[in-house]
């Protein structure tokens, strides 16, 4: 399952036909824009963190196998190590992304997070990309005539 954002209260449209609010109160729209910029910055930071973590893992050669294949593997130790690593990684990610701050911003802006099936979301995205590519292909075909 993936998460999708939906607005619980509609923004007043006052005659805008393109879906962009023309409300004279610009502080709300600037706050939303600032919020979106912060979210984008946080996503970039997560990407950088992921790259750094991947480089560290492969630099330390954690995944190299040494020794005989017939050796006994201490499964409980490996399981404990994996759980500890997972918990540490989760906590680090939670602190780095400031998850609690993001949740409080959602509550402050009357935004509700709803579960959405990942397969359906992926199909919708694929349909949008197909429509976009069809539009582009048709535009190129028309311009070459």
GIQUI-V997898 format. One record per helix or strand. SS is the DSSP state (alpha for helix, beta for strand). FROM is the first residue (numbers start at 1). TO is the last residue. If there is no record, write none. Layout:
ss=SS from=FROM to=TO
ss=SS from=FROM to=TO
This chain:
ss=beta from=2 to=7
ss=alpha from=26 to=59
ss=alpha from=75 to=97
ss=alpha from=99 to=108
ss=beta from=111 to=116
ss=alpha from=118 to=144
